[in-house]
Amino acid sequence: MTTDSKATPMAELTIRGVILGALITLIFTAANVYLGLKIGLTFATSIPAAVISMAVLRLFATGTILENNIVQTIASAAGTLSAIIFVLPGLVIIGWWQGFPYWLSACTIALGGILGVMYSVPLRRALVTGSDLPYPEGVAAAEVLKVGAGSREGLEENRRGLAAIVASAIAAASFSIVAKTKILAEEAATFFKFGAGATSVSTSFSMALIGVGHLVGLSVGVAMFIGLLISWVGIVPYLTTPVPAGADLADLVGTTFRMKARFIGAGTIGVAAIWTLLKILGPIVSGIRSALVANATRKAGNAADLDITERDLPISIVGGTILAALVPIGFLLWVFAQGGPIAANPVPVIGLTLAYVLVAGIVIASVCGYMAGLIGASNSPISGVGILAVLGASLMLAAIYGSGGGDPKQTQALIAYALFTTAIVFGIATISNDNLQDLKTGQLVGATPWKQQIALILGVLFGALVIPPVLDLLNSAFGFAGAPGAGPNALPAPQAALISALAKGVLGGDLDWGLIGIGAGIGSVVVLVDELLGRAGKLRLPPLAVGMGIYLPMALTLLIPVGAVIGHFYNRWSLRQSNPEFAERMGVLMATGFIVGESLFGVAFAGIVASTDSDAPLALVAENPWAVPLAILIFAGVIAALYAKLKNWASSPLS
């Protein structure tokens, strides 16, 4: 297939690449589903997929960087779609489903994902080509692909770049492996009284988070740190006041954060999301307008006048697909509503639900795409978006049927319908959270957008076919905590449990709206401060990043600001070098390696956990009293040594 009317044809969307992407999808999606249900975290699949793809396609003389890009696009779409586990298991937890009906589940996942792809087409022009968002994982994947392709030519710059990626990837993977043996600590946390309340300081020893911080930059890092301070210096101590005599501080602080502080964070994210949407409405409209212009150019027979990096799916196909998808979604809603109060008068409620899916999908696709561009798809608080989506669906039903005090069976049916609606919207969220990263990678390597968009749809379909049987298998083998008849080995499914509890709270009438209101107030103040800083020409304070700092556990956020500071000082050093662009790019490659190494180990570890049915399959000791100080010393020492070596590589003349 040609990539340019005047250039030598280069293979891109090939049958070979699609098959390879599908095979990687099977492995990564199953691993992500299991890991997400067991520990509440999933791993980004684009970079591991790119690495595997390069290794396989190098066996063929005709393998290209664009074909590798298609493979990682397919695999990352399916792997990211596995985040649907944050919602669907809730239907089993509340007792509405006993398993996962295959076609109902698969079609729900597929339709939500396809809508996510379609919504992202005009967003590409607004948030990828027309913005300066950092897209840390998209940039990292592109660097991996470039170095992998360029290293064949033996160029010194690519040799050093590959060395930087390999060194930091080995360091990140090696540290993770040793930490899993429990000789070193994976996390460190201390709980203590703070004023009349209590709080905690915690961190995970994750080199990937250092890499993300380096890539996202100082502004986002500072904003996340401020959100972290608001949560752990302000909100948690206040909500734990007064500390009961003899209380277990770890349990008190942990429960307060999960059940109260995170709802405040969700309120902040909600306000920040609305404000972000309002700010990017102009670029979105401009993106749609330019897509229409491109479509008109194509229809006029002047497709060759469009650069390949500007050739999206025609906007007429995008709009038609979105409208056409509402028909099967309406049918799925009608099938699901049988046996509940909605079945008595389905047309108005299902019509309202379709309108909600349409409008909420646009909002969520925009906000998730922006968040992923800001700090990366892996660190984007997608479950926070799920909270907002289930609140909207539940409030819609509460406005029609009321909340609290009704027939328990009717309430259960409404809760189930709200979760099912959220699952569709969440499919949009997960895909839009990922595919703009993929499209950013494509932009940087010179890919054709419409071919990537086709690959994204294929990834969605592969993921939709794989996820339901994996969920059914895990439900049969372990069950989910909180579900009727769940045993002692039930999988925690933390996000699904939280989102189910929210639906119960709204429709049962016992949700604490005050917490969300407090978060909305904080978000409004942060928006105002950010705008004032912008007008003064100072360092900005992205409101969504502040909301993420409040919402996410400190263990997942503390090292991002640290990485941002390290990256900031490294980039200042780069400017003083004889080849500043090369020096700065070497920093990007080092940060990329941290993410690559930890991501690849995440895949391997998920497989080990699944095959051994053990939370700690690599543990060599039960407990090591020196694990935390050793981890701090070795973690900091390795980071310092790698950056020192990096400066040597980046400052030496290229021969």
C-alpha positions as MATLAB code, in Angstrom:
seq = 'MTTDSKATPMAELTIRGVILGALITLIFTAANVYLGLKIGLTFATSIPAAVISMAVLRLFATGTILENNIVQTIASAAGTLSAIIFVLPGLVIIGWWQGFPYWLSACTIALGGILGVMYSVPLRRALVTGSDLPYPEGVAAAEVLKVGAGSREGLEENRRGLAAIVASAIAAASFSIVAKTKILAEEAATFFKFGAGATSVSTSFSMALIGVGHLVGLSVGVAMFIGLLISWVGIVPYLTTPVPAGADLADLVGTTFRMKARFIGAGTIGVAAIWTLLKILGPIVSGIRSALVANATRKAGNAADLDITERDLPISIVGGTILAALVPIGFLLWVFAQGGPIAANPVPVIGLTLAYVLVAGIVIASVCGYMAGLIGASNSPISGVGILAVLGASLMLAAIYGSGGGDPKQTQALIAYALFTTAIVFGIATISNDNLQDLKTGQLVGATPWKQQIALILGVLFGALVIPPVLDLLNSAFGFAGAPGAGPNALPAPQAALISALAKGVLGGDLDWGLIGIGAGIGSVVVLVDELLGRAGKLRLPPLAVGMGIYLPMALTLLIPVGAVIGHFYNRWSLRQSNPEFAERMGVLMATGFIVGESLFGVAFAGIVASTDSDAPLALVAENPWAVPLAILIFAGVIAALYAKLKNWASSPLS';
ca = [
       0.000    0.000    0.000;
       1.337    3.424   -0.804;
       2.072    5.924    1.926;
       2.517    8.829   -0.441;
       1.629    9.348   -4.061;
       5.232   10.328   -4.850;
       7.076    7.950   -2.528;
       8.087    4.320   -2.685;
       5.236    2.178   -1.349;
       5.726    0.992    2.236;
       3.747   -1.848    3.812;
       1.417   -0.628    6.558;
      -1.995   -2.267    7.062;
      -1.153   -5.875    6.123;
      -2.809   -9.240    6.779;
       0.424  -10.345    8.440;
       0.331   -7.377   10.808;
      -3.361   -7.898   11.623;
      -2.776  -11.585   12.484;
       0.237  -10.729   14.649;
      -1.740   -7.987   16.398;
      -4.587  -10.426   17.052;
      -2.234  -13.026   18.579;
      -0.598  -10.452   20.869;
      -4.091   -9.264   21.784;
      -5.068  -12.714   23.072;
      -2.149  -12.777   25.498;
      -2.167   -9.173   26.673;
      -5.927   -8.866   27.077;
      -6.206  -12.029   29.159;
      -3.285  -10.887   31.330;
      -4.793   -7.413   31.790;
      -8.229   -8.775   32.745;
      -6.758  -11.053   35.396;
      -4.332   -8.471   36.795;
      -7.005   -5.749   36.888;
      -9.480   -7.927   38.795;
      -6.806   -9.154   41.208;
      -4.940   -5.950   42.106;
      -6.970   -3.152   40.479;
      -4.272   -2.138   37.974;
      -3.753   -2.784   34.278;
      -0.639   -2.227   32.175;
      -0.225   -0.302   28.918;
       0.172   -2.727   26.023;
       1.337   -0.521   23.146;
       5.061   -0.511   23.946;
       5.361   -4.249   24.767;
       3.395   -4.963   21.582;
       5.743   -2.755   19.552;
       8.796   -4.542   20.970;
       7.370   -8.008   20.217;
       6.210   -6.894   16.772;
       9.679   -5.602   15.879;
      11.254   -8.871   17.005;
       8.850  -10.925   14.862;
       8.740   -8.721   11.767;
      12.526   -8.528   11.637;
      12.338  -12.150   10.511;
      10.795  -10.826    7.279;
      12.800   -8.696    4.871;
       9.703   -6.604    4.085;
       8.803   -5.615    7.678;
       8.451   -1.834    8.101;
       8.113    0.682   10.908;
       4.556    1.455    9.742;
       3.576   -2.214    9.890;
       5.003   -2.417   13.417;
       2.921    0.623   14.269;
      -0.255   -1.105   13.063;
       0.508   -4.169   15.210;
       0.962   -2.102   18.371;
      -2.183   -0.135   17.508;
      -4.302   -3.303   17.324;
      -2.815   -4.796   20.482;
      -3.022   -1.592   22.518;
      -6.677   -1.025   21.575;
      -7.660   -4.508   22.731;
      -5.459   -4.364   25.822;
      -6.892   -1.031   26.880;
     -10.448   -2.234   26.262;
      -9.878   -4.781   29.038;
     -10.493   -1.887   31.456;
     -14.195   -2.714   30.914;
     -13.590   -5.034   33.888;
     -13.943   -1.910   36.019;
     -17.701   -2.018   35.291;
     -19.063   -5.327   33.946;
     -18.237   -7.498   37.011;
     -20.479   -5.145   38.992;
     -23.471   -6.923   37.449;
     -22.294  -10.158   39.088;
     -21.418   -8.401   42.348;
     -24.971   -7.044   42.762;
     -26.405  -10.470   41.904;
     -28.094   -9.509   38.606;
     -25.882  -11.785   36.499;
     -24.447  -15.146   37.545;
     -22.013  -15.146   34.607;
     -21.294  -13.141   31.474;
     -23.697  -13.873   28.567;
     -21.253  -14.101   25.679;
     -22.930  -12.242   22.836;
     -24.564   -9.633   25.068;
     -21.212   -8.890   26.730;
     -19.172   -9.016   23.511;
     -21.558   -6.737   21.591;
     -21.685   -4.259   24.471;
     -17.885   -4.054   24.597;
     -17.542   -3.878   20.803;
     -20.158   -1.160   20.267;
     -18.775    1.043   23.034;
     -15.259    0.617   21.663;
     -16.257    1.365   18.065;
     -18.000    4.543   19.205;
     -14.777    5.474   21.020;
     -12.826    5.092   17.787;
     -15.353    7.151   15.803;
     -15.443    9.975   18.357;
     -11.664   10.180   18.306;
     -11.398   10.845   14.553;
     -12.128   14.601   14.730;
     -10.368   14.717   18.114;
      -7.115   13.696   16.406;
      -6.928   17.042   14.648;
      -7.884   18.909   17.823;
      -5.791   17.097   20.415;
      -2.926   15.475   18.479;
      -1.884   17.547   15.489;
      -3.348   20.788   16.823;
      -2.102   20.753   20.440;
       1.130   20.630   22.440;
       0.014   17.887   24.838;
       3.018   15.668   25.711;
       1.427   12.216   25.081;
       4.179   10.439   27.058;
       3.305    6.883   26.020;
       2.623    7.839   22.395;
       6.002    9.580   22.176;
       7.696    6.664   23.946;
       6.184    4.110   21.545;
       7.271    6.207   18.564;
      10.826    6.410   19.899;
      10.912    2.635   20.363;
       9.738    2.122   16.779;
      12.209    4.673   15.366;
      15.186    3.267   17.215;
      14.173   -0.277   16.310;
      13.990    0.652   12.635;
      17.013    2.926   12.589;
      19.331    0.551   14.387;
      19.429   -1.602   11.260;
      21.397    1.168    9.563;
      24.103    1.216   12.251;
      23.925    4.979   12.753;
      25.740    6.189   15.874;
      22.773    8.238   17.070;
      20.470    5.245   16.880;
      23.089    3.024   18.500;
      23.262    5.313   21.495;
      19.485    5.713   21.570;
      19.014    1.959   21.578;
      21.615    1.656   24.335;
      19.695    4.216   26.438;
      16.397    2.349   26.002;
      17.926   -1.071   26.694;
      19.867    0.103   29.762;
      16.884    1.772   31.436;
      14.509   -1.044   30.418;
      16.805   -3.688   31.938;
      17.161   -1.581   35.085;
      13.387   -1.129   35.458;
      12.596   -4.799   34.800;
      15.419   -6.016   37.052;
      14.335   -3.830   39.954;
      10.734   -5.049   39.549;
      11.871   -8.677   39.534;
      13.958   -8.272   42.698;
      11.090   -6.397   44.371;
       8.741   -9.311   43.632;
      11.117  -11.582   45.581;
      10.442   -9.323   48.600;
      14.159   -8.786   49.132;
      13.439   -5.182   48.149;
      10.155   -3.387   48.840;
       7.762   -2.588   45.997;
       6.102    0.125   48.048;
       6.770    2.045   51.221;
       4.107    3.591   53.415;
       3.884    5.078   56.866;
       0.723    6.087   58.709;
       0.748    8.688   61.460;
      -1.333   11.197   63.354;
      -1.441   14.639   61.779;
      -2.998   17.321   63.955;
      -6.242   15.907   65.301;
      -6.514   13.488   62.379;
      -4.277   10.997   60.603;
      -2.638   10.655   57.218;
       0.000    8.715   55.302;
       3.064    9.105   53.111;
       3.549    6.348   50.554;
       5.291    5.619   47.303;
       5.811    2.739   44.918;
       9.344    2.142   43.687;
       8.356    2.332   40.024;
      10.867    3.478   37.447;
       8.014    3.687   34.941;
       6.536    6.538   36.992;
       9.904    8.337   36.867;
       9.799    7.943   33.096;
       6.241    9.260   32.872;
       7.200   12.265   34.989;
      10.177   13.035   32.734;
       7.941   12.900   29.659;
       4.969   14.943   30.949;
       7.077   17.845   32.218;
       7.232   20.188   35.181;
       3.804   21.846   34.872;
       1.866   18.574   35.078;
       4.199   17.235   37.759;
       3.708   20.294   39.983;
      -0.064   20.168   39.480;
      -0.203   16.498   40.511;
       1.929   17.234   43.572;
      -0.427   20.034   44.620;
      -3.376   17.651   44.235;
      -1.507   15.105   46.342;
      -0.967   17.712   49.086;
      -4.637   18.731   48.999;
      -5.632   15.098   49.479;
      -3.127   13.913   52.084;
      -2.333   17.118   53.994;
      -5.845   18.562   53.898;
      -8.711   16.196   53.069;
      -7.633   12.924   54.720;
      -6.504   14.471   58.055;
      -9.721   16.506   58.212;
     -11.981   13.528   57.486;
     -10.207   11.322   60.059;
     -10.663   13.858   62.872;
     -10.890   12.881   65.704;
      -8.868    9.663   65.633;
     -10.623    7.044   67.819;
      -8.568    5.715   70.715;
      -6.682    2.568   69.744;
      -7.608    2.892   66.064;
      -5.609    1.073   63.409;
      -4.228    4.097   61.522;
      -3.552    2.148   58.325;
      -7.127    0.889   58.175;
      -8.596    4.277   59.170;
      -6.596    6.276   56.637;
      -7.020    3.712   53.846;
     -10.785    3.435   54.305;
     -11.203    7.214   54.557;
      -9.274    7.738   51.336;
     -11.155    5.052   49.384;
     -14.657    5.812   50.616;
     -14.513    9.597   51.031;
     -11.434   11.403   49.679;
     -11.671    9.716   46.264;
     -15.223   11.010   45.846;
     -13.919   14.524   46.507;
     -11.263   13.857   43.856;
     -13.977   12.660   41.468;
     -15.823   15.961   41.984;
     -12.640   17.886   41.186;
     -12.053   15.781   38.066;
     -15.674   16.397   37.052;
     -15.357   20.199   37.185;
     -11.907   20.095   35.576;
     -13.275   17.824   32.848;
     -16.155   20.177   32.072;
     -13.809   23.160   31.963;
     -11.337   21.273   29.791;
     -14.131   20.361   27.400;
     -15.252   23.978   27.150;
     -11.681   25.051   26.381;
     -11.167   22.440   23.677;
     -14.573   22.883   22.043;
     -13.040   25.374   19.614;
     -10.279   23.002   18.475;
     -12.810   20.143   18.275;
     -15.104   22.181   16.023;
     -12.061   23.206   13.986;
     -11.065   19.535   13.747;
     -14.514   18.585   12.464;
     -14.415   21.466    9.978;
     -10.993   20.421    8.648;
     -12.223   16.811    8.441;
     -15.138   18.025    6.309;
     -12.731   19.970    4.098;
     -10.558   16.853    3.721;
     -13.656   14.844    2.845;
     -14.665   17.381    0.211;
     -11.148   17.298   -1.243;
     -11.309   13.511   -1.427;
     -14.711   13.583   -3.147;
     -13.438   16.110   -5.673;
     -10.818   13.578   -6.718;
      -7.918   15.483   -5.185;
      -6.981   12.914   -2.533;
      -3.350   13.102   -3.655;
      -3.287   16.724   -2.454;
      -3.776   15.511    1.135;
      -0.639   14.512    3.004;
      -0.948   10.902    4.182;
      -0.701   12.052    7.798;
      -3.940   14.011    7.305;
      -6.038   11.250    5.715;
      -8.595   10.237    8.342;
     -11.649    8.070    7.848;
     -14.146   10.232    5.904;
     -16.284   12.253    8.302;
     -19.419   10.984    6.544;
     -18.458    7.407    7.474;
     -17.677    8.514   11.021;
     -21.035   10.235   11.499;
     -22.936    7.425    9.801;
     -21.249    4.779   11.970;
     -22.085    6.667   15.161;
     -25.756    6.958   14.221;
     -25.934    3.380   12.943;
     -24.416    2.060   16.186;
     -27.324    3.504   18.175;
     -29.682    0.920   16.624;
     -27.950   -2.218   17.992;
     -27.206   -0.403   21.268;
     -30.932    0.309   21.622;
     -31.669   -3.373   20.965;
     -29.129   -4.458   23.597;
     -30.692   -2.078   26.124;
     -34.147   -3.490   25.343;
     -32.911   -7.078   25.800;
     -31.174   -6.195   29.042;
     -34.205   -4.330   30.437;
     -36.437   -7.419   30.280;
     -37.550   -8.505   33.729;
     -37.293   -5.017   35.224;
     -39.495   -1.926   35.534;
     -38.153   -0.403   32.293;
     -39.690   -3.263   30.267;
     -43.182   -1.915   31.054;
     -42.525    1.281   29.060;
     -39.173    0.871   27.310;
     -39.298    3.392   24.463;
     -38.895    6.692   26.367;
     -36.287    5.332   28.807;
     -34.212    3.630   26.109;
     -34.507    6.746   23.928;
     -33.234    8.869   26.819;
     -30.447    6.363   27.445;
     -29.333    6.533   23.806;
     -29.224   10.326   24.040;
     -27.144    9.979   27.212;
     -24.729    7.571   25.517;
     -24.421    9.924   22.533;
     -23.796   13.107   24.555;
     -21.823   11.558   27.426;
     -19.720    9.728   24.845;
     -18.681   12.984   23.195;
     -17.793   14.566   26.531;
     -15.960   11.528   27.866;
     -14.045   10.869   24.636;
     -12.800   14.467   24.656;
     -11.860   14.481   28.324;
     -10.228   11.027   28.293;
      -8.250   11.921   25.186;
      -7.063   15.105   26.882;
      -6.133   13.275   30.100;
      -4.194   10.632   28.181;
      -2.366   13.373   26.308;
      -1.567   15.057   29.613;
      -0.107   12.180   31.655;
      -0.484    9.016   29.564;
      -3.146    6.345   29.234;
      -1.694    4.141   31.998;
      -1.866    6.901   34.612;
      -5.116    8.488   33.462;
      -7.761    8.014   36.216;
     -10.171    6.132   33.971;
     -12.072    4.794   36.988;
     -12.779    8.414   37.956;
     -14.456    8.850   34.583;
     -16.395    5.649   35.314;
     -17.608    7.236   38.545;
     -18.910   10.279   36.669;
     -20.518    8.063   34.000;
     -22.367    5.859   36.517;
     -23.493    8.943   38.445;
     -25.014   10.363   35.265;
     -26.763    7.112   34.339;
     -28.054    6.588   37.886;
     -29.313   10.161   38.221;
     -31.164    9.816   34.925;
     -33.004    6.737   36.256;
     -33.541    8.315   39.686;
     -35.232   11.286   38.005;
     -37.717    8.901   36.361;
     -38.261    6.248   39.032;
     -37.137    8.005   42.215;
     -34.487    6.796   44.654;
     -34.732    4.960   47.954;
     -37.717    3.388   49.664;
     -39.010    1.419   46.661;
     -39.294   -2.267   45.906;
     -35.807   -3.818   46.421;
     -36.144   -5.932   43.256;
     -37.054   -2.857   41.205;
     -34.121   -0.955   42.693;
     -31.773   -3.838   41.861;
     -33.026   -3.883   38.259;
     -32.451   -0.129   37.937;
     -28.955   -0.439   39.431;
     -28.191   -3.174   36.888;
     -29.498   -1.036   34.001;
     -27.356    1.894   35.183;
     -24.271   -0.352   35.261;
     -25.041   -1.744   31.800;
     -25.419    1.776   30.388;
     -22.159    2.755   32.091;
     -20.434   -0.236   30.485;
     -21.282    1.120   27.022;
     -20.082    4.616   27.905;
     -17.007    3.179   29.608;
     -16.092    1.363   26.386;
     -15.985    4.778   24.717;
     -13.841    6.104   27.578;
     -11.270    3.300   27.537;
     -10.710    3.477   23.792;
     -10.531    7.268   23.556;
      -8.136    7.123   26.528;
      -5.802    4.982   24.428;
      -6.219    5.579   20.728;
      -5.126    9.213   20.657;
      -1.826    7.953   22.105;
      -1.669    5.514   19.187;
      -2.507    8.248   16.698;
       0.234   10.411   18.235;
       2.671    7.547   17.686;
       1.423    7.296   14.106;
       1.906   11.024   13.544;
       5.511   10.814   14.755;
       6.405    7.856   12.513;
       4.506    9.107    9.436;
       1.577    6.678    9.510;
      -1.724    7.024    7.649;
      -4.478    7.932   10.171;
      -7.340    6.095    8.444;
      -5.337    2.870    8.378;
      -4.633    3.227   12.082;
      -8.313    3.921   12.716;
      -9.215    0.700   10.893;
      -6.605   -1.091   13.022;
      -8.186    0.381   16.164;
     -11.577   -1.017   15.150;
      -9.983   -4.430   14.549;
      -8.355   -4.234   17.981;
     -11.727   -3.447   19.544;
     -13.351   -6.438   17.828;
     -10.552   -8.806   18.880;
     -10.745   -7.566   22.467;
     -14.543   -7.853   22.561;
     -14.319  -11.498   21.476;
     -11.659  -12.373   24.076;
     -12.790  -10.529   27.232;
     -16.162  -12.247   28.014;
     -14.830  -15.837   28.111;
     -11.880  -14.734   30.262;
     -14.301  -13.025   32.647;
     -16.502  -16.120   32.714;
     -13.530  -18.355   33.440;
     -12.333  -16.169   36.316;
     -15.849  -15.863   37.710;
     -16.273  -19.651   37.672;
     -12.840  -20.289   39.186;
     -12.718  -17.556   41.827;
     -15.798  -15.336   41.837;
     -15.758  -11.649   42.799;
     -15.588  -10.225   46.317;
     -19.013   -9.014   47.466;
     -20.954  -11.173   45.007;
     -23.519  -13.678   46.342;
     -21.718  -16.896   47.344;
     -18.213  -15.447   46.867;
     -15.539  -17.580   48.534;
     -12.381  -16.617   50.434;
     -10.294  -16.632   47.233;
     -12.640  -14.300   45.333;
     -10.993  -11.655   43.154;
     -11.324   -8.169   44.715;
     -12.447   -6.329   41.512;
     -12.034   -3.024   43.427;
     -13.206   -0.572   40.761;
     -16.270   -2.650   39.842;
     -17.193   -2.838   43.528;
     -16.822    0.947   43.911;
     -18.844    1.786   40.793;
     -21.573   -0.690   41.840;
     -21.691    0.920   45.281;
     -22.147    4.328   43.644;
     -25.114    3.148   41.597;
     -26.607    1.652   44.764;
     -25.982    4.916   46.609;
     -27.793    7.065   44.043;
     -30.744    4.757   43.394;
     -30.908    3.644   47.024;
     -30.847    7.252   48.233;
     -27.803    7.143   50.533;
     -24.963    8.714   48.501;
     -23.025   11.539   50.205;
     -23.320   14.314   47.626;
     -21.519   16.696   49.950;
     -18.179   15.038   49.194;
     -18.599   15.443   45.445;
     -19.702   19.047   46.010;
     -16.522   19.778   48.007;
     -14.470   18.365   45.153;
     -16.358   20.517   42.655;
     -15.545   23.577   44.780;
     -11.845   22.693   44.839;
     -11.923   22.165   41.091;
     -13.492   25.603   40.539;
     -10.750   27.278   42.594;
      -8.014   25.416   40.697;
      -9.536   26.429   37.351;
      -9.515   30.074   38.441;
      -5.890   29.871   39.649;
      -4.799   28.215   36.402;
      -6.437   30.933   34.311;
      -4.825   33.698   36.401;
      -1.410   32.039   36.061;
      -1.935   31.752   32.318;
      -2.731   35.452   31.990;
       0.333   36.304   34.081;
       2.530   34.161   31.829;
       3.524   31.868   34.687;
       3.823   28.083   34.988;
       0.338   26.654   34.428;
      -1.585   24.444   36.859;
      -3.598   21.968   34.713;
      -6.846   21.397   36.659;
      -7.204   17.785   35.513;
      -3.731   16.983   36.796;
      -4.634   18.476   40.181;
      -7.806   16.366   40.231;
      -5.770   13.257   39.419;
      -3.393   14.057   42.283;
      -6.364   14.158   44.675;
      -8.071   11.046   43.266;
      -5.184    8.609   42.743;
      -3.372    6.919   45.665;
      -0.144    8.666   46.646;
       1.783    5.468   45.847;
       0.832    5.953   42.180;
       1.490    9.700   41.969;
       4.420   10.733   44.182;
       7.139    9.675   41.754;
       5.580   11.450   38.756;
       6.481   14.911   40.171;
       9.923   13.532   41.078;
      10.423   12.352   37.499;
       9.169   15.714   36.218;
      11.795   17.563   38.296;
      14.550   15.194   37.120;
      13.440   15.665   33.510;
      13.286   19.448   33.945;
      16.883   19.704   35.168;
      18.097   17.225   32.556;
      16.467   19.272   29.765;
      18.064   22.465   31.119;
      21.422   20.666   30.974;
      20.645   19.543   27.408;
      20.250   23.142   26.235;
      23.892   23.819   27.103;
      25.218   20.968   24.955;
      26.658   21.254   21.451;
      23.747   19.192   20.067;
      20.824   20.083   22.377;
      18.145   18.324   20.289;
      20.031   15.030   20.380;
      20.705   15.384   24.110;
      17.038   16.049   24.850;
      15.950   13.125   22.651;
      18.296   10.837   24.597;
      16.436   11.857   27.755;
      13.153   10.897   26.118;
      14.634    7.521   25.190;
      15.868    6.900   28.734;
      12.406    7.702   30.105;
      10.905    5.452   27.437;
      13.103    2.569   28.560;
      11.816    2.832   32.120;
       8.256    2.398   30.816;
       9.240   -0.377   28.395;
      11.049   -2.467   31.002;
       8.308   -2.287   33.599;
       5.563   -2.886   31.010;
       7.255   -5.996   29.629;
       7.759   -7.365   33.121;
       4.106   -6.604   33.877;
       3.090   -8.897   31.015;
       5.373  -11.685   32.206;
       4.329  -11.348   35.841;
       0.635  -11.450   34.968;
       1.250  -14.763   33.225;
       3.154  -16.132   36.238;
       0.374  -15.065   38.632;
      -2.282  -16.677   36.437;
      -0.370  -19.956   36.097;
       0.493  -20.278   39.803;
      -2.657  -18.743   41.365;
      -0.439  -16.929   43.844;
      -0.241  -13.244   44.730;
       3.495  -13.553   45.326;
       4.814  -16.299   43.029;
       8.399  -14.973   43.027;
       8.722  -14.362   46.783;
      11.949  -15.772   48.272;
      11.410  -14.455   51.795;
       8.280  -13.838   53.824;
       9.553  -10.553   55.183;
      12.752   -8.505   55.056;
      13.098   -5.773   57.708;
      15.665   -3.991   55.506;
      13.503   -4.129   52.365;
      12.416   -0.460   52.430;
      15.774    1.235   53.161;
      17.503   -1.062   50.662;
      14.867   -0.241   48.043;
      15.250    3.504   48.581;
      19.052    3.284   48.368;
      19.190    1.035   45.295;
      16.300    2.766   43.476;
      17.839    6.234   43.894;
      21.331    4.923   43.107;
      20.256    3.228   39.873;
      18.347    6.317   38.692;
      21.341    8.578   39.460;
      23.805    6.220   37.758;
      21.668    5.895   34.633;
      21.232    9.661   34.229;
      24.985   10.148   34.754;
      25.675    7.603   32.017;
      23.014    9.243   29.860;
      24.791   12.605   30.114;
      27.983   10.935   28.947;
      26.216    9.371   25.941;
      24.398   12.624   25.096;
      27.415   14.952   25.379;
      30.008   12.856   23.487;
      30.456   13.923   19.836;
      28.686   11.797   17.223;
      31.317   10.177   15.023;
];
